[in-house]
Amino acid sequence: MKKFMNGAASMVAESLEGFVSAHDSMVMFGAGRKFVRRRHLAPGKVAIISGGGAGHEPMHVGFVGHGMLDAACTGHIFTSPNPDQVIAAIAETDTGAGCLLIVKNYDGDVMNFEMAAETVSGRHRIETVIVSDDVAAQGAARRTGRRGVAGTLIVEKMLGAAAEAGSDLAGLKALGDRLSTQIRTMGVALSGVTVPDTARATFTLEPDEMEVGVGIHGEPGLYRQKIADADTIASMICNAILADMGQHNSDQALLLVNGFGGTPTPELYLIYNVARRLFEASGIRIARSLVGTYVTSLDMAGLSVTLSLLDEETLHLWDAPVLTAALRWLRHDPTNFGTEDVHLS
């Protein structure tokens, strides 16, 4: 295994230190370096807090900033942050309007964020939104249901925008719960993940195989099959998403094609092109798009496709200004090829 690191035990801490240093105009460490927070908190705004294991960067720390997260708690690689980290983030970022916790539906994340919320319930107003957008996990024997994967980015963006606009805690909770019915994701992988602690891949594929329905922690998917061409792979993913959504009350959507860390950008755009044609042929107009490496699994070669149905409210929230290390625009401008950079305090 070849990695740019001094040691597996120190990799996360050293990486976070570099991240904060590189983006110190926007972010800073919270107390005890237990979390990363916005450098400038907005008094009276509901604080949006998320987090999870390292290895998924730029999620979550890359989404800390204006229009998205107020704080992100990072655990060791593929390991949930502990309750003390979340408690510290709540205490430091709650400026009077309470905190909304955005949690991916994994046992450790749910348990630790829940414990933190219960611990501070007498001192802070807390609500929680569980993200569970992975259609592949629905068919698996998984007691806790769907996993939270790349759709988490969309939830964090829209709830962050709503909080920035002054939405209260109850309104954000209601919006977050509604978003869970409108976002679906499915991923495939061409290789497993090499975890620094073990120096071994989480699963091994033959040169002509791919893993279908893979998770973002290197979990094996629903099944593996012979690798196919891009048209066939995109069609398989899009059909699974459409079948899972069933009847829907919107004819416009956001399409996110996300790389897992080891997939070249040209391949992501190729899949996007096929997926867009397939969704639009089914009657869903792709009104907004995002293509890139945002919710990763270290060095996994693979990608996921996310479809998020849009109404006028969620379209407006997606377009709202955002300034983070990994996502930034002043306003969406479809006549100017997407987005404009923004410099906000």
N, C-alpha and C positions, 0 to 999 in steps of 0.2 A: 504494500500500500504506500503510495506517495501522496503526502499532504504537506502544504505549507503551514507548519505548526511547530511550536516548541514542545508540546506535549498534550495528550488528549485531555488531561485534567484541567489544564489552564486555558484551553482553546477558546471556550465561550467567553470567559472574563476578558481575555486579551482582545478578542474580536469586538466585544461591546465597547471596550475602551477606545478602540480605533474608530468605531462608528460614531461615538459621541464626539470625539475629537474632530472628525471630518465634518460634522454637521452641528458644531457648537453654537451657531447662530440661531438654530431652531430648537435643539434639544439639550438636555443635561441629565446627569444622574440624579435620582432621588436619594433620600436619606439612606446612608449605609450602602449605597450602590445596589440597592435591592431591585430597582426598576429604572427605566428610562422615561422621562416626562418632558412635556413641552416646557421650553424655557420661560415662556410668558403665558401664564394661566389667565383665563377670562373670569373675573369675579361674577358670581351669580349665574354662571352657565353650568348645566349638568355636565359632570366629568364623565368621559367615555374611557373605559379601561378594558384592555384585553391582554392576551398573552398566551404563552404556550412554551413548548420545548424549543431550544435552539435547533438550527438545521433547516428552518423554513424561511430564512431571510430572503428578501427584505421583510416579509411578514414576521413579526408584528412591529418591531421597532422602526422599520422603515416607513410606517404609516402613522407615526407620532408627529403631530403638528396641526396647524390651522386647518379646520375642516374635517379632521378625522379623529385620531386618538389623543387623549390627554396624557395617557401613560400606557406603557407596555411592560409586562413582567415576563422575564425570560428564565426558563429552567435550563438544566443541562441538556445535551443533545437528545432530542426526542423524549424529554422528561418534563413533566408538568412543573410550573413554578410552585413553590410551597405557599401555604396560606399566609405566612408572615410577610412574604413579598407583596401579596395582594392587599393585605391589611395596611402595610406602609404606603402603598400607592393610593388607597382610598383616603387615608388620613391627610396626605399631602396635597391631593388634587381636588378634594371636595371644598369648593368655595362658597357653599351655602345652599346649592340646589340639589344635592344628592349625587349619586354615582350610578351609572349604568354599566354593568359588566357584560361584555360580549365573549361568549365561551364556545369553543368548538366542542362538539359532542364526542368527547373521549372520556373514559371513566376517570382518569387522573385529573384532567382539567376540570371536569364538572365537580368532582369531590372537593378539590382544593379551593376553587372559587366559592363553592357553596359554604365550606367551613369558614372562609374569610368573611363572607356576607353575614353569616349567623353571629360571628364573634363581634362584629361592629354594629349590629342591628340596633343596639340601644343608643348609639351615638351618631349614626349616619343613616340616611334614607337610601336604600339600595334596591335596584331591580336588576334582573338578569335575563339576557336573551341567549338562548342556545341555538347555535348554527348547526344545521343538519341537512346539507344539500347533496350528499353523495348518493346517487341513485344505485350504484353498484352494491352498497352496503345493505340496501333494502332486501335484496334477495339472499343475503348471507344469514347464517345462524348467529345473529348478533343481538344479544339481549337488550342492549341500550339503543338499538335502532341505527339510523343513518349516521355516518361520520360527518363532521364539519370539515370541509376542504376549501377549495379556491373561492367558493361563494362567500367565504368569510370576508374577503376583501370588499366585496360589494356591500355587505351589511355594515362594515365599519365605515365605509365612505358615506353611505346614505344616512346612517344614524349620526355620524359626525357632523354632516352638513345640517341635519335637523337641529342638533344641539346648538350649533353655531348660530342658527337662526332664531334661537330662543325657545324651542320646544321644551316643555316640562318633562319630568321623569315619567309620569304616567303616559304621556303622549308618545315618548320614545319607546317605552315598553310595548305599547300597542302596535306601533309601526314595525318594530323588530319582529314581533310575532307574526305580523302579516307578511313580512318579507320572506319568512321561512316557507310560505306556501307558493312563492313565486320564483324561487331560485333552485336550479338543478345542475349537477355536475357529474361528469364521469371521466375517469382517467385510464390511460394505458401506459405500459412501460416496456422498454426494450432491454433494460438491465436493472439489477437490484441496486441497493444503496450500500456504499462502503462506510460503515460507522467507525469513527476514529478509535473509540474505546476497544473495539473487538478486532479491528483491522480485517474484518470479513464482510462480504456482501450479504445482505439480508436474504436474498434468494438468488439462485443461479439459473440462467436461461441458456438454452442451446443457441447457437448462432442464428438459427432460423425460427426462433420462437419469440413471442411477446406475451406479456401478462396483461390480462384484461380486467379492469375494475380495481386497479391497485390503489392503495391508500398512500397518504403523504408521509408515513413513518416507515415506508419500505415493507409494509405488510403485503403478503401475496394477495392477489386479486381473487375474483370469482373463479377464473380458470385461465389456462394458457393455451395458446393455439399457434399455428404456423403464422409467421409474419405475413401481412398482406400489403397491397399497395395503399397509398394515401387515401384514394377515393373510397376503398372498402373500409378502412379503419374509421374515417370520418363518418361514413354512412352508418356503421355499427353504433358509434357513440351517439350520433344525433337521433337515430331511431329509438335508442334506449331512453334518451332524455324525453323525447316527444311522447313515447308510450307511458312513461311515468307521470308526466304532467296531465295526461288525459284531457278532459275538457278545460279550457281556459277562457278567461274573459278579456283578453288583451290580444291585439294583433301586432304589437310592437315590442321589441326586446333589446336588451344589451347582450352582446356576444363577447365573452372573454375566452381567449385561448391562452393558456398558461403553461409555461415550461417548468419542469421539475428540477432544473439545475444543470442537466447535461445535454440539453437539446438545442441545437443551433437555431438562431432566429429565423433563417429562411424556411426551415421546416415548420415552424409555428405559423408563419404567414401562409404557407401552402395549405395547411390544415384549415386555417381560418377561411381561406377562399372557398374551399369545398364545403365547409360547414355552413357558411353564409348562404351559398346557393341552395343547400338542402333545406335549411330552415325557411328561407323565403319561398321555396317551392311548396312548402307545407302551409303557407299563408301567414307566416310571422315575419314582419318587416324588421330588419336589423337597423334600429334607429341610432344606436351607439355601439362602439367597438373598443376593445382593449386587447392588445396582443403583446406578450412579453413574459419575462421570467419574474414572477411576483410571489408565488406561494410554492416554495421549493421543497425538495427532499434531498438535501445535500447534493450529491453528484449523480442522482438517478437520471438516466436517459429516458425521457417520457414526457407526457403532456396531458393536460385535461382540458375539456371543453365545458364551459358554463353558460347556460342560458338563463337570463333574468328578465322576466316579463316586466314591462314598464307601463305605468299610467302617468298622468300629467304630474302628480306629486313626486313620484320616484324619478321621473325624467328630470325634473327641476333639481332634485337633490343630487343626482349624479352630476349635473352640469355646474353645481355650485362651486365657488372657488375652493381650492385645496392647495396647501403648501406643506409637503412632507419630503423626506429624503427620496422616497421612491415613487411618489405620485404628486404631480403639481400642475395646476392650470388656473388661470384667472377666470376664464369663462369658456364654455364650449362654443365653438363657432364652426358649424358644419360647412360653411362656405370657405373656411380657411384651413382645411385639412385637419380638423380635430381640436387641438387645444393650444392655448398660449401660456407661456411661463408667467409666474406670478411672484411678486416679492411683497409679502405681507408680514407685519410684525407679529 
